[in-house]
Amino acid sequence: MKFLVTSDFHGNHEHVNELQQIVAIHKPDAFFYVGDLSPGRWIFDTPESASEYLETVFFPVIRALPVKHKYVMPGNTDFITISKAFQEKYQDPAECKFMMDSSLQLEQFNLVFLSTVDYSTHCLKDTEAINKFETNIVRLNQSYKESHVFSRDTPSETSKVIVGSDSLRYDLKYFEVFPNYHAITEPYKSRLNYSIYDRLKNLIGCKPSTIVFSHSPPFDTCADMVSRKNNQHCGSMDVRKAVEDFQPLAVFSGHIHQSVFCSGKFRDKINETDIFTTGNTGIDEKYMNKIAVLVYDTETKEAERFVYDLKGEFAYTLDRIYE
């Protein structure tokens, strides 16, 4: 089978529309979108507005792609409220199957989709979980001083906008906001404490021929390099430990937009497991005029990374420079 994998459009319609040409070129048997659909929360700051945008811009294109199997999963910028709605609505792989922390069998392969990412310094915790094997004390110390924000399953009657520690606006009609980790109540605390490792352990189990699609990359690989100047990595310790323990065939990830730019490669190894990163971004102004996709052959286990130029513009960007 031939897989086509990409990620991190962040609502960029130019990336979405280019998929039609890319699919026509490569003719994959299966398409995988590995997280971060929604445009910037500083503009689309409610689940309602983000959902409306994605239903207009993203899903019509995905559903129309002439690919037999199409799988889409969210990432850490996506509101879990609308992701749950998408999961109920999009269940047919022939059109689009929306996956969150789940697995399925495709021919001889056990496909694992991990949309949850490891605990971060961002406020929105909808799709975050504690790392069981976390060693980053700086990251853990953030728990004392950053806001922890969760989307409500049902909107409240109270509408009051507050500003989180990330300087973004959150309407209490749609969100519950806690001053720090230690103030979180249930069910949010249990959800956050269900570790990345345990999620992967339950999804992979003892099933052979497993391929993992994880928004968050494993720690200390080309897929999680955030600075080549400082040789800095920020991937998940739990994803790495799960790969070492359960030895899937391959892991495909996104999340770290600058991974390929900083590391100079898109493929790595943890023991015998191949690690691949898309290295794509639809939101960083200097780099978003190109779209990157991976094409993977399940028989040869070989992958290629293709980069295509985009002609149009996208308004909702971040001015970040990677070095």
FENHUUR-V953056 format. One record per backbone hydrogen bond with DSSP energy under -1.0 kcal/mol. CO is the residue of the C=O (numbers start at 0). NH is the residue of the N-H. E is the energy in kcal/mol with one decimal. If there is no record, write none. Layout:
co = {CO | CO}
nh = {NH | NH}
e = {E | E}
This chain:
co = {0 | 1 | 1 | 2 | 3 | 4 | 5 | 7 | 8 | 11 | 12 | 13 | 15 | 16 | 17 | 18 | 19 | 20 | 21 | 22 | 28 | 29 | 30 | 31 | 32 | 34 | 35 | 36 | 39 | 39 | 42 | 45 | 46 | 47 | 48 | 49 | 50 | 51 | 52 | 53 | 53 | 57 | 58 | 59 | 61 | 64 | 68 | 69 | 70 | 71 | 74 | 78 | 79 | 80 | 81 | 82 | 83 | 84 | 85 | 89 | 91 | 91 | 92 | 96 | 101 | 103 | 105 | 108 | 109 | 110 | 111 | 112 | 113 | 116 | 122 | 124 | 126 | 128 | 129 | 130 | 134 | 135 | 136 | 139 | 140 | 141 | 141 | 142 | 147 | 148 | 149 | 159 | 161 | 163 | 167 | 169 | 170 | 170 | 172 | 173 | 175 | 177 | 179 | 180 | 184 | 186 | 187 | 188 | 191 | 192 | 194 | 195 | 196 | 197 | 198 | 199 | 200 | 203 | 208 | 209 | 210 | 211 | 212 | 214 | 216 | 220 | 223 | 226 | 231 | 231 | 235 | 235 | 236 | 237 | 238 | 239 | 240 | 241 | 242 | 248 | 249 | 250 | 251 | 252 | 253 | 254 | 255 | 257 | 258 | 259 | 265 | 267 | 269 | 272 | 273 | 274 | 275 | 282 | 283 | 283 | 288 | 290 | 292 | 293 | 294 | 295 | 296 | 301 | 303 | 305 | 307 | 314 | 317 | 317}
nh = {297 | 28 | 29 | 295 | 31 | 293 | 33 | 281 | 11 | 15 | 16 | 17 | 18 | 19 | 21 | 22 | 23 | 24 | 25 | 26 | 68 | 3 | 70 | 5 | 72 | 7 | 9 | 10 | 42 | 43 | 44 | 49 | 50 | 51 | 52 | 53 | 54 | 55 | 56 | 57 | 58 | 61 | 62 | 63 | 64 | 66 | 30 | 96 | 32 | 98 | 77 | 82 | 83 | 84 | 85 | 86 | 87 | 88 | 89 | 97 | 94 | 95 | 69 | 71 | 112 | 110 | 108 | 105 | 210 | 103 | 212 | 101 | 214 | 128 | 148 | 127 | 116 | 118 | 195 | 133 | 136 | 139 | 140 | 142 | 143 | 144 | 145 | 180 | 177 | 124 | 175 | 171 | 169 | 166 | 163 | 161 | 173 | 174 | 155 | 151 | 149 | 147 | 182 | 183 | 188 | 190 | 191 | 192 | 129 | 194 | 198 | 199 | 200 | 201 | 202 | 203 | 204 | 206 | 109 | 248 | 111 | 251 | 113 | 253 | 235 | 223 | 233 | 231 | 225 | 226 | 218 | 239 | 240 | 241 | 242 | 243 | 244 | 245 | 246 | 273 | 211 | 275 | 213 | 277 | 255 | 256 | 258 | 261 | 262 | 263 | 276 | 274 | 272 | 269 | 250 | 267 | 252 | 317 | 286 | 287 | 309 | 307 | 305 | 4 | 303 | 2 | 300 | 296 | 294 | 292 | 290 | 316 | 284 | 319}
e = {-2.6 | -2.3 | -1.7 | -2.3 | -2.7 | -2.9 | -2.9 | -1.9 | -1.8 | -1.8 | -2.6 | -1.6 | -1.0 | -1.1 | -2.2 | -2.9 | -1.5 | -1.6 | -2.4 | -2.7 | -1.3 | -2.2 | -2.8 | -2.2 | -1.7 | -2.7 | -1.9 | -1.5 | -1.5 | -2.5 | -1.2 | -2.2 | -2.6 | -2.3 | -1.9 | -2.4 | -2.6 | -1.1 | -2.9 | -1.2 | -2.0 | -2.0 | -2.7 | -1.1 | -1.1 | -2.4 | -2.9 | -2.6 | -2.5 | -2.8 | -1.4 | -1.7 | -2.4 | -1.3 | -2.6 | -2.3 | -1.7 | -2.0 | -3.3 | -2.6 | -1.8 | -3.1 | -1.6 | -2.4 | -3.1 | -3.0 | -2.4 | -2.6 | -2.3 | -1.9 | -3.4 | -1.4 | -2.3 | -1.8 | -2.3 | -1.5 | -3.1 | -1.9 | -1.5 | -1.2 | -1.2 | -2.1 | -2.5 | -1.5 | -1.5 | -1.4 | -1.4 | -2.5 | -2.5 | -3.0 | -2.9 | -2.9 | -3.0 | -2.1 | -2.5 | -2.6 | -2.1 | -1.6 | -2.8 | -3.4 | -2.3 | -2.6 | -1.4 | -1.5 | -1.3 | -1.9 | -2.4 | -2.1 | -3.2 | -1.2 | -2.0 | -2.4 | -2.8 | -2.0 | -1.6 | -3.1 | -1.7 | -1.9 | -2.0 | -2.8 | -2.6 | -2.9 | -2.7 | -1.1 | -3.0 | -1.1 | -2.0 | -2.3 | -2.5 | -1.3 | -2.0 | -1.7 | -2.5 | -2.5 | -2.2 | -2.5 | -2.2 | -2.9 | -2.0 | -1.9 | -2.8 | -3.1 | -2.3 | -2.1 | -2.7 | -1.1 | -1.7 | -2.8 | -2.5 | -2.4 | -1.9 | -2.6 | -2.4 | -2.1 | -2.4 | -2.5 | -2.0 | -2.7 | -1.7 | -1.7 | -2.8 | -2.7 | -2.7 | -2.8 | -2.1 | -3.0 | -2.1 | -2.6 | -2.7 | -2.4 | -2.5 | -1.5 | -2.8 | -1.3}
